[in-house]
Amino acid sequence: MTVTPATPPEGVDRPVPPAAGGSTPPGAPTPPTEPAPPAEPAAPAAPAKSSRGSRRSEARPERTRAGAIWVGVGVATLLLVALLIFVAQNTRSVTISFLWFEGQAPLAVALLAAGVGVGLVSLLIGTVRIAQLRREVAHTRRDASAG
């Protein structure tokens, strides 16, 4: 059976063996020991969480509808300014041809009209899809209450 020397726990200095030739004479300075590895900082304790989450307990104001409207108005204002700059910089007249229609309009107006057209088409498609989903939910609820 072999016996292995016990190793000291982490962070505890181990004594340095004496130099070859014996022990240190009395009154002589003791030889330096190996420096201990730096201790790792303890992990911070996890904050207690309430049933609704700890975000509400922090010192920050609640979000309100008025605040959301304020942000929306700010974003809309910035977009309007960008749109006005776009129109002001693109006043050159261009010829527009679509099927058998042809006409001239400022470039900015033509691009804005195309953008509005795309927005209306996507709005129409989204409206149709929402109506389908609402009808499906109504049928599901009716079936669940009858069954």
OpenMM code with the backbone's topology and positions (N, CA, C; nanometers):
from openmm import Vec3, app, unit

residues = "MET THR VAL THR PRO ALA THR PRO PRO GLU GLY VAL ASP ARG PRO VAL PRO PRO ALA ALA GLY GLY SER THR PRO PRO GLY ALA PRO THR PRO PRO THR GLU PRO ALA PRO PRO ALA GLU PRO ALA ALA PRO ALA ALA PRO ALA LYS SER SER ARG GLY SER ARG ARG SER GLU ALA ARG PRO GLU ARG THR ARG ALA GLY ALA ILE TRP VAL GLY VAL GLY VAL ALA THR LEU LEU LEU VAL ALA LEU LEU ILE PHE VAL ALA GLN ASN THR ARG SER VAL THR ILE SER PHE LEU TRP PHE GLU GLY GLN ALA PRO LEU ALA VAL ALA LEU LEU ALA ALA GLY VAL GLY VAL GLY LEU VAL SER LEU LEU ILE GLY THR VAL ARG ILE ALA GLN LEU ARG ARG GLU VAL ALA HIS THR ARG ARG ASP ALA SER ALA GLY".split()
positions = [
    Vec3(0.0848, -0.1168, 0.0000),
    Vec3(0.0000, 0.0000, 0.0000),
    Vec3(0.0894, 0.1231, 0.0000),
    Vec3(0.0594, 0.2181, -0.0884),
    Vec3(0.1383, 0.3411, -0.0950),
    Vec3(0.0606, 0.4545, -0.0329),
    Vec3(0.1328, 0.5403, 0.0323),
    Vec3(0.0708, 0.6554, 0.0969),
    Vec3(0.1109, 0.7782, 0.0184),
    Vec3(0.0121, 0.8579, -0.0220),
    Vec3(0.0407, 0.9829, -0.0930),
    Vec3(0.0281, 1.0969, 0.0051),
    Vec3(0.1201, 1.1910, -0.0033),
    Vec3(0.1125, 1.3038, 0.0897),
    Vec3(-0.0132, 1.3861, 0.0625),
    Vec3(-0.0731, 1.4332, 0.1677),
    Vec3(-0.1927, 1.5170, 0.1551),
    Vec3(-0.1526, 1.6524, 0.0999),
    Vec3(-0.2299, 1.7015, 0.0068),
    Vec3(-0.2015, 1.8351, -0.0477),
    Vec3(-0.2853, 1.9360, 0.0291),
    Vec3(-0.2250, 2.0505, 0.0592),
    Vec3(-0.3009, 2.1515, 0.1335),
    Vec3(-0.4142, 2.2069, 0.0467),
    Vec3(-0.5183, 2.2546, 0.1064),
    Vec3(-0.6285, 2.3123, 0.0281),
    Vec3(-0.5811, 2.4325, -0.0509),
    Vec3(-0.6571, 2.4646, -0.1577),
    Vec3(-0.6198, 2.5754, -0.2435),
    Vec3(-0.6180, 2.7053, -0.1645),
    Vec3(-0.5163, 2.7871, -0.1909),
    Vec3(-0.5044, 2.9155, -0.1235),
    Vec3(-0.4203, 2.9101, 0.0025),
    Vec3(-0.3769, 2.7917, 0.0453),
    Vec3(-0.2937, 2.7788, 0.1653),
    Vec3(-0.1490, 2.7662, 0.1192),
    Vec3(-0.0594, 2.8441, 0.1832),
    Vec3(0.0823, 2.8398, 0.1462),
    Vec3(0.1442, 2.7080, 0.1909),
    Vec3(0.2241, 2.6531, 0.1008),
    Vec3(0.2976, 2.5319, 0.1373),
    Vec3(0.4380, 2.5720, 0.1789),
    Vec3(0.4931, 2.5121, 0.2825),
    Vec3(0.6292, 2.5480, 0.3239),
    Vec3(0.7294, 2.5000, 0.2195),
    Vec3(0.8362, 2.5774, 0.2059),
    Vec3(0.9429, 2.5419, 0.1127),
    Vec3(1.0412, 2.4542, 0.1881),
    Vec3(1.0818, 2.3433, 0.1281),
    Vec3(1.1773, 2.2570, 0.1989),
    Vec3(1.3089, 2.3304, 0.2203),
    Vec3(1.3805, 2.2976, 0.3264),
    Vec3(1.5077, 2.3671, 0.3525),
    Vec3(1.6085, 2.3363, 0.2426),
    Vec3(1.7087, 2.4248, 0.2315),
    Vec3(1.8127, 2.4078, 0.1286),
    Vec3(1.8924, 2.2833, 0.1586),
    Vec3(1.9582, 2.2348, 0.0573),
    Vec3(2.0400, 2.1133, 0.0753),
    Vec3(2.1515, 2.1452, 0.1720),
    Vec3(2.1613, 2.0878, 0.2778),
    Vec3(2.2639, 2.1160, 0.3771),
    Vec3(2.2036, 2.1252, 0.5136),
    Vec3(2.0760, 2.1069, 0.5248),
    Vec3(2.0203, 2.1061, 0.6591),
    Vec3(1.9137, 2.2098, 0.6774),
    Vec3(1.8848, 2.2356, 0.8049),
    Vec3(1.7799, 2.3308, 0.8374),
    Vec3(1.8381, 2.4697, 0.8492),
    Vec3(1.7511, 2.5657, 0.8635),
    Vec3(1.7927, 2.7044, 0.8756),
    Vec3(1.8415, 2.7275, 1.0180),
    Vec3(1.9575, 2.7941, 1.0330),
    Vec3(2.0067, 2.8203, 1.1683),
    Vec3(1.9141, 2.9150, 1.2429),
    Vec3(1.9105, 2.9065, 1.3763),
    Vec3(1.8238, 2.9953, 1.4534),
    Vec3(1.8635, 3.1406, 1.4346),
    Vec3(1.7604, 3.2283, 1.4221),
    Vec3(1.7839, 3.3718, 1.4061),
    Vec3(1.7993, 3.4125, 1.2608),
    Vec3(1.8190, 3.3183, 1.1700),
    Vec3(1.8328, 3.3520, 1.0279),
    Vec3(1.6934, 3.3731, 0.9695),
    Vec3(1.6870, 3.4568, 0.8678),
    Vec3(1.5546, 3.4784, 0.8075),
    Vec3(1.5046, 3.3488, 0.7438),
    Vec3(1.3755, 3.3293, 0.7537),
    Vec3(1.3178, 3.2085, 0.6944),
    Vec3(1.3094, 3.2256, 0.5432),
    Vec3(1.3304, 3.1181, 0.4720),
    Vec3(1.3232, 3.1297, 0.3263),
    Vec3(1.1810, 3.1650, 0.2824),
    Vec3(1.1711, 3.2338, 0.1711),
    Vec3(1.0374, 3.2749, 0.1251),
    Vec3(0.9546, 3.1533, 0.0844),
    Vec3(0.8288, 3.1667, 0.1024),
    Vec3(0.7379, 3.0600, 0.0617),
    Vec3(0.6817, 3.0923, -0.0761),
    Vec3(0.6277, 2.9913, -0.1409),
    Vec3(0.5674, 3.0141, -0.2723),
    Vec3(0.4445, 3.1019, -0.2545),
    Vec3(0.4275, 3.1966, -0.3456),
    Vec3(0.3085, 3.2816, -0.3314),
    Vec3(0.1830, 3.2004, -0.3592),
    Vec3(0.0805, 3.2324, -0.2859),
    Vec3(-0.0479, 3.1645, -0.3039),
    Vec3(-0.1126, 3.2143, -0.4330),
    Vec3(-0.1798, 3.1265, -0.5019),
    Vec3(-0.2499, 3.1745, -0.6218),
    Vec3(-0.3564, 3.2737, -0.5813),
    Vec3(-0.3841, 3.3712, -0.6696),
    Vec3(-0.4841, 3.4718, -0.6326),
    Vec3(-0.6190, 3.4064, -0.6111),
    Vec3(-0.6826, 3.4495, -0.5060),
    Vec3(-0.8138, 3.3941, -0.4721),
    Vec3(-0.9165, 3.4472, -0.5705),
    Vec3(-1.0061, 3.3597, -0.6164),
    Vec3(-1.1109, 3.4029, -0.7073),
    Vec3(-1.2171, 3.4750, -0.6268),
    Vec3(-1.2698, 3.5837, -0.6839),
    Vec3(-1.3736, 3.6554, -0.6102),
    Vec3(-1.4969, 3.5683, -0.5980),
    Vec3(-1.5621, 3.5828, -0.4871),
    Vec3(-1.6841, 3.5055, -0.4632),
    Vec3(-1.7926, 3.5529, -0.5581),
    Vec3(-1.8737, 3.4605, -0.6037),
    Vec3(-1.9824, 3.4956, -0.6937),
    Vec3(-2.0846, 3.5782, -0.6167),
    Vec3(-2.1360, 3.6850, -0.6806),
    Vec3(-2.2356, 3.7662, -0.6103),
    Vec3(-2.3613, 3.6854, -0.5868),
    Vec3(-2.4245, 3.7143, -0.4779),
    Vec3(-2.5476, 3.6431, -0.4438),
    Vec3(-2.6551, 3.6801, -0.5442),
    Vec3(-2.7329, 3.5832, -0.5850),
    Vec3(-2.8399, 3.6078, -0.6813),
    Vec3(-2.9482, 3.6895, -0.6135),
    Vec3(-2.9982, 3.7929, -0.6830),
    Vec3(-3.1032, 3.8735, -0.6217),
    Vec3(-3.2305, 3.7917, -0.6097),
    Vec3(-3.3039, 3.8192, -0.5057),
    Vec3(-3.4297, 3.7485, -0.4844),
    Vec3(-3.5288, 3.7907, -0.5916),
    Vec3(-3.5962, 3.6924, -0.6486),
    Vec3(-3.6922, 3.7225, -0.7541),
    Vec3(-3.8326, 3.7107, -0.6984),
    Vec3(-3.9127, 3.8084, -0.7323),
    Vec3(-4.0522, 3.8013, -0.6914),
    Vec3(-4.1291, 3.7229, -0.7963),
    Vec3(-4.2541, 3.6980, -0.7718),
    Vec3(-4.3339, 3.6201, -0.8660),
    Vec3(-4.3537, 3.6952, -0.9969),
    Vec3(-4.3449, 3.8257, -0.9954),
    Vec3(-4.3631, 3.9039, -1.1181),
    Vec3(-4.2312, 3.9432, -1.1796),
    Vec3(-4.1179, 3.9003, -1.1239),
    Vec3(-3.9880, 3.9367, -1.1778),
    Vec3(-3.9290, 4.0524, -1.1011),
    Vec3(-3.7985, 4.0655, -1.1086),
    Vec3(-3.7323, 4.1687, -1.0303),
    Vec3(-3.7198, 4.2999, -1.1062),
    Vec3(-3.7617, 4.3059, -1.2303),
    Vec3(-3.7470, 4.4293, -1.3068),
    Vec3(-3.8354, 4.5408, -1.2524),
    Vec3(-3.9494, 4.5060, -1.1997),
    Vec3(-4.0401, 4.6085, -1.1484),
    Vec3(-3.9837, 4.6764, -1.0248),
    Vec3(-3.8993, 4.6052, -0.9490),
    Vec3(-3.8491, 4.6615, -0.8249),
    Vec3(-3.7334, 4.7577, -0.8474),
    Vec3(-3.6772, 4.7585, -0.9689),
    Vec3(-3.5681, 4.8513, -0.9955),
    Vec3(-3.6231, 4.9933, -1.0007),
    Vec3(-3.5353, 5.0886, -0.9796),
    Vec3(-3.5781, 5.2283, -0.9748),
    Vec3(-3.5788, 5.2872, -1.1150),
    Vec3(-3.6756, 5.2473, -1.1951),
    Vec3(-3.6923, 5.3097, -1.3261),
    Vec3(-3.8417, 5.3269, -1.3491),
    Vec3(-3.8781, 5.4304, -1.4224),
    Vec3(-4.0207, 5.4581, -1.4387),
    Vec3(-4.0886, 5.3524, -1.5252),
    Vec3(-4.2169, 5.3343, -1.5007),
    Vec3(-4.2951, 5.2407, -1.5798),
    Vec3(-4.3193, 5.2987, -1.7183),
    Vec3(-4.3381, 5.2085, -1.8148),
    Vec3(-4.3712, 5.2527, -1.9498),
    Vec3(-4.5206, 5.2808, -1.9548),
    Vec3(-4.5540, 5.3921, -2.0178),
    Vec3(-4.6940, 5.4307, -2.0260),
    Vec3(-4.7326, 5.4496, -2.1723),
    Vec3(-4.8622, 5.4581, -2.1961),
    Vec3(-4.9090, 5.4843, -2.3325),
    Vec3(-4.8627, 5.6214, -2.3805),
    Vec3(-4.8647, 5.7170, -2.2916),
    Vec3(-4.8213, 5.8512, -2.3295),
    Vec3(-4.6743, 5.8497, -2.3725),
    Vec3(-4.5922, 5.7720, -2.3007),
    Vec3(-4.4518, 5.7613, -2.3392),
    Vec3(-4.4352, 5.6931, -2.4738),
    Vec3(-4.5148, 5.5890, -2.4986),
    Vec3(-4.5078, 5.5192, -2.6267),
    Vec3(-4.5530, 5.6105, -2.7399),
    Vec3(-4.6569, 5.6900, -2.7153),
    Vec3(-4.7032, 5.7850, -2.8167),
    Vec3(-4.5959, 5.8893, -2.8428),
    Vec3(-4.5301, 5.9347, -2.7386),
    Vec3(-4.4243, 6.0342, -2.7519),
    Vec3(-4.3113, 5.9796, -2.8391),
    Vec3(-4.2710, 5.8546, -2.8167),
    Vec3(-4.1660, 5.7933, -2.8988),
    Vec3(-4.2145, 5.7786, -3.0424),
    Vec3(-4.3394, 5.7375, -3.0604),
    Vec3(-4.3946, 5.7232, -3.1954),
    Vec3(-4.3981, 5.8544, -3.2704),
    Vec3(-4.4380, 5.9608, -3.2022),
    Vec3(-4.4421, 6.0924, -3.2657),
    Vec3(-4.2996, 6.1370, -3.3024),
    Vec3(-4.2037, 6.1096, -3.2156),
    Vec3(-4.0651, 6.1454, -3.2459),
    Vec3(-4.0117, 6.0714, -3.3682),
    Vec3(-4.0384, 5.9416, -3.3758),
    Vec3(-3.9932, 5.8628, -3.4909),
    Vec3(-4.0634, 5.9107, -3.6178),
    Vec3(-4.1940, 5.9369, -3.6092),
    Vec3(-4.2683, 5.9853, -3.7252),
    Vec3(-4.2151, 6.1204, -3.7732),
    Vec3(-4.1787, 6.2054, -3.6797),
    Vec3(-4.1235, 6.3364, -3.7165),
    Vec3(-3.9910, 6.3205, -3.7893),
    Vec3(-3.9060, 6.2324, -3.7390),
    Vec3(-3.7775, 6.2095, -3.8058),
    Vec3(-3.7978, 6.1525, -3.9461),
    Vec3(-3.8929, 6.0601, -3.9607),
    Vec3(-3.9211, 6.0049, -4.0936),
    Vec3(-3.9766, 6.1118, -4.1875),
    Vec3(-4.0607, 6.1998, -4.1367),
    Vec3(-4.1153, 6.3072, -4.2190),
    Vec3(-4.0053, 6.4020, -4.2656),
    Vec3(-3.9130, 6.4349, -4.1778),
    Vec3(-3.8005, 6.5211, -4.2163),
    Vec3(-3.7173, 6.4527, -4.3248),
    Vec3(-3.6895, 6.3223, -4.3082),
    Vec3(-3.6141, 6.2494, -4.4104),
    Vec3(-3.6895, 6.2465, -4.5426),
    Vec3(-3.8211, 6.2316, -4.5364),
    Vec3(-3.9027, 6.2296, -4.6576),
    Vec3(-3.9003, 6.3654, -4.7274),
    Vec3(-3.9086, 6.4725, -4.6509),
    Vec3(-3.9028, 6.6064, -4.7100),
    Vec3(-3.7675, 6.6323, -4.7761),
    Vec3(-3.6603, 6.5872, -4.7135),
    Vec3(-3.5269, 6.6017, -4.7741),
    Vec3(-3.5207, 6.5211, -4.9033),
    Vec3(-3.5773, 6.4006, -4.9030),
    Vec3(-3.5793, 6.3167, -5.0223),
    Vec3(-3.6536, 6.3865, -5.1365),
    Vec3(-3.7705, 6.4417, -5.1075),
    Vec3(-3.8494, 6.5097, -5.2107),
    Vec3(-3.7748, 6.6325, -5.2620),
    Vec3(-3.7134, 6.7071, -5.1734),
    Vec3(-3.6424, 6.8285, -5.2143),
    Vec3(-3.5216, 6.7971, -5.3027),
    Vec3(-3.4582, 6.6838, -5.2814),
    Vec3(-3.3391, 6.6504, -5.3594),
    Vec3(-3.3711, 6.5778, -5.4896),
    Vec3(-3.4930, 6.5284, -5.5066),
    Vec3(-3.5281, 6.4511, -5.6258),
    Vec3(-3.6450, 6.5164, -5.6996),
    Vec3(-3.6217, 6.6374, -5.7488),
    Vec3(-3.7278, 6.7107, -5.8176),
    Vec3(-3.7216, 6.6951, -5.9682),
    Vec3(-3.6211, 6.6254, -6.0195),
    Vec3(-3.6068, 6.6075, -6.1652),
    Vec3(-3.7266, 6.5305, -6.2183),
    Vec3(-3.7800, 6.5722, -6.3305),
    Vec3(-3.8967, 6.5083, -6.3890),
    Vec3(-3.8553, 6.3843, -6.4680),
    Vec3(-3.9329, 6.2778, -6.4533),
    Vec3(-3.9051, 6.1529, -6.5245),
    Vec3(-4.0322, 6.1083, -6.5964),
    Vec3(-4.0112, 6.0288, -6.7011),
    Vec3(-4.1241, 5.9723, -6.7743),
    Vec3(-4.1583, 5.8367, -6.7131),
    Vec3(-4.2851, 5.8169, -6.6826),
    Vec3(-4.3303, 5.6932, -6.6193),
    Vec3(-4.4218, 5.6216, -6.7173),
    Vec3(-4.3932, 5.4942, -6.7422),
    Vec3(-4.4763, 5.4126, -6.8315),
    Vec3(-4.5244, 5.2906, -6.7555),
    Vec3(-4.6559, 5.2662, -6.7588),
    Vec3(-4.7131, 5.1477, -6.6965),
    Vec3(-4.8263, 5.0998, -6.7865),
    Vec3(-4.8085, 4.9796, -6.8389),
    Vec3(-4.9015, 4.9222, -6.9350),
    Vec3(-4.9235, 5.0215, -7.0492),
    Vec3(-5.0425, 5.0716, -7.0676),
    Vec3(-5.0658, 5.1664, -7.1756),
    Vec3(-5.0686, 5.3115, -7.1274),
    Vec3(-5.0398, 5.3337, -6.9962),
    Vec3(-5.0343, 5.4695, -6.9422),
    Vec3(-4.8919, 5.5230, -6.9527),
    Vec3(-4.8822, 5.6510, -6.9774),
    Vec3(-4.7515, 5.7163, -6.9795),
    Vec3(-4.7698, 5.8593, -6.9312),
    Vec3(-4.6743, 5.9064, -6.8521),
    Vec3(-4.6835, 6.0421, -6.8019),
    Vec3(-4.5506, 6.0875, -6.7439),
    Vec3(-4.5477, 6.2134, -6.7046),
    Vec3(-4.4270, 6.2692, -6.6451),
    Vec3(-4.4589, 6.3145, -6.5034),
    Vec3(-4.3634, 6.2908, -6.4144),
    Vec3(-4.3797, 6.3309, -6.2745),
    Vec3(-4.2407, 6.3456, -6.2141),
    Vec3(-4.2300, 6.4239, -6.1067),
    Vec3(-4.1009, 6.4308, -6.0377),
    Vec3(-4.0624, 6.2920, -5.9849),
    Vec3(-3.9340, 6.2642, -5.9837),
    Vec3(-3.8846, 6.1332, -5.9405),
    Vec3(-3.9326, 6.0986, -5.7995),
    Vec3(-3.9262, 6.1928, -5.7088),
    Vec3(-3.9662, 6.1662, -5.5704),
    Vec3(-4.1132, 6.1283, -5.5620),
    Vec3(-4.1972, 6.1976, -5.6366),
    Vec3(-4.3406, 6.1682, -5.6336),
    Vec3(-4.3660, 6.0287, -5.6894),
    Vec3(-4.2960, 5.9917, -5.7971),
    Vec3(-4.3132, 5.8586, -5.8558),
    Vec3(-4.2715, 5.7498, -5.7570),
    Vec3(-4.1591, 5.7684, -5.6904),
    Vec3(-4.1128, 5.6684, -5.5943),
    Vec3(-4.2039, 5.6612, -5.4726),
    Vec3(-4.2522, 5.7761, -5.4267),
    Vec3(-4.3444, 5.7760, -5.3131),
    Vec3(-4.4761, 5.7082, -5.3492),
    Vec3(-4.5249, 5.7309, -5.4696),
    Vec3(-4.6477, 5.6655, -5.5147),
    Vec3(-4.6276, 5.5144, -5.5216),
    Vec3(-4.5128, 5.4714, -5.5693),
    Vec3(-4.4845, 5.3279, -5.5739),
    Vec3(-4.4791, 5.2707, -5.4322),
    Vec3(-4.4171, 5.3410, -5.3395),
    Vec3(-4.4102, 5.2952, -5.2009),
    Vec3(-4.5470, 5.2870, -5.1363),
    Vec3(-4.6323, 5.3856, -5.1613),
    Vec3(-4.7680, 5.3838, -5.1071),
    Vec3(-4.8455, 5.2669, -5.1677),
    Vec3(-4.8265, 5.2419, -5.2966),
    Vec3(-4.8938, 5.1290, -5.3617),
    Vec3(-4.8537, 4.9968, -5.2987),
    Vec3(-4.7248, 4.9787, -5.2749),
    Vec3(-4.6778, 4.8553, -5.2103),
    Vec3(-4.7358, 4.8438, -5.0697),
    Vec3(-4.7407, 4.9542, -4.9958),
    Vec3(-4.7978, 4.9528, -4.8616),
    Vec3(-4.9447, 4.9140, -4.8640),
    Vec3(-5.0214, 4.9660, -4.9616),
    Vec3(-5.1632, 4.9321, -4.9705),
    Vec3(-5.1836, 4.7853, -5.0049),
    Vec3(-5.1023, 4.7311, -5.0951),
    Vec3(-5.1139, 4.5901, -5.1312),
    Vec3(-5.0832, 4.5023, -5.0098),
    Vec3(-4.9769, 4.5342, -4.9350),
    Vec3(-4.9433, 4.4536, -4.8166),
    Vec3(-5.0503, 4.4687, -4.7086),
    Vec3(-5.1101, 4.5861, -4.6957),
    Vec3(-5.2193, 4.6072, -4.6009),
    Vec3(-5.3398, 4.5219, -4.6379),
    Vec3(-5.3711, 4.5152, -4.7660),
    Vec3(-5.4833, 4.4339, -4.8120),
    Vec3(-5.4583, 4.2855, -4.7846),
    Vec3(-5.3386, 4.2379, -4.8148),
    Vec3(-5.3045, 4.0969, -4.7904),
    Vec3(-5.3097, 4.0661, -4.6409),
    Vec3(-5.2558, 4.1542, -4.5584),
    Vec3(-5.2585, 4.1341, -4.4139),
    Vec3(-5.3992, 4.1333, -4.3582),
    Vec3(-5.4850, 4.2204, -4.4102),
    Vec3(-5.6236, 4.2262, -4.3649),
    Vec3(-5.6971, 4.0967, -4.3973),
    Vec3(-5.6751, 4.0442, -4.5177),
    Vec3(-5.7381, 3.9180, -4.5562),
    Vec3(-5.6902, 3.8051, -4.4654),
    Vec3(-5.5623, 3.7997, -4.4352),
    Vec3(-5.5079, 3.6936, -4.3498),
    Vec3(-5.5624, 3.7047, -4.2070),
    Vec3(-5.5714, 3.8236, -4.1539),
    Vec3(-5.6250, 3.8415, -4.0192),
    Vec3(-5.7710, 3.7980, -4.0139),
    Vec3(-5.8472, 3.8295, -4.1178),
    Vec3(-5.9874, 3.7863, -4.1224),
    Vec3(-5.9952, 3.6334, -4.1242),
    Vec3(-5.9069, 3.5668, -4.1997),
    Vec3(-5.9052, 3.4203, -4.2021),
    Vec3(-5.8767, 3.3646, -4.0634),
    Vec3(-5.7769, 3.4190, -3.9950),
    Vec3(-5.7402, 3.3697, -3.8624),
    Vec3(-5.8520, 3.3921, -3.7616),
    Vec3(-5.9184, 3.5064, -3.7668),
    Vec3(-6.0291, 3.5332, -3.6749),
    Vec3(-6.1438, 3.4354, -3.6977),
    Vec3(-6.1724, 3.4073, -3.8253),
    Vec3(-6.2776, 3.3111, -3.8566),
    Vec3(-6.2424, 3.1728, -3.8036),
    Vec3(-6.1153, 3.1342, -3.8180),
    Vec3(-6.0698, 3.0039, -3.7690),
    Vec3(-6.0810, 2.9947, -3.6172),
    Vec3(-6.0441, 3.1005, -3.5465),
    Vec3(-6.0549, 3.1019, -3.4007),
    Vec3(-6.2013, 3.0942, -3.3585),
    Vec3(-6.2891, 3.1658, -3.4278),
    Vec3(-6.4317, 3.1626, -3.3941),
    Vec3(-6.4872, 3.0217, -3.4140),
    Vec3(-6.4501, 2.9547, -3.5231),
    Vec3(-6.4963, 2.8169, -3.5457),
    Vec3(-6.4423, 2.7230, -3.4390),
    Vec3(-6.3171, 2.7386, -3.3994),
    Vec3(-6.2567, 2.6542, -3.2976),
    Vec3(-6.3275, 2.6727, -3.1638),
    Vec3(-6.3561, 2.7959, -3.1260),
    Vec3(-6.4264, 2.8234, -3.0004),
    Vec3(-6.5685, 2.7661, -3.0034),
    Vec3(-6.6339, 2.7803, -3.1165),
    Vec3(-6.7707, 2.7298, -3.1290),
    Vec3(-6.7705, 2.5764, -3.1162),
    Vec3(-6.6740, 2.5119, -3.1803),
    Vec3(-6.6634, 2.3664, -3.1727),
    Vec3(-6.6301, 2.3201, -3.0306),
    Vec3(-6.5435, 2.3945, -2.9608),
    Vec3(-6.5034, 2.3576, -2.8257),
    Vec3(-6.6202, 2.3724, -2.7275),
    Vec3(-6.7010, 2.4751, -2.7445),
    Vec3(-6.8131, 2.4974, -2.6518),
    Vec3(-6.9270, 2.3990, -2.6797),
    Vec3(-6.9400, 2.3528, -2.8034),
    Vec3(-7.0469, 2.2592, -2.8372),
    Vec3(-7.0088, 2.1158, -2.8019),
    Vec3(-6.8797, 2.0870, -2.7995),
    Vec3(-6.8350, 1.9485, -2.7866),
    Vec3(-6.8127, 1.8998, -2.6528),
] * unit.nanometer
topology = app.Topology()
chain = topology.addChain("A")
for resn in residues:
    res = topology.addResidue(resn, chain)
    for name in ("N", "CA", "C"):
        topology.addAtom(name, app.Element.getBySymbol(name[0]), res)
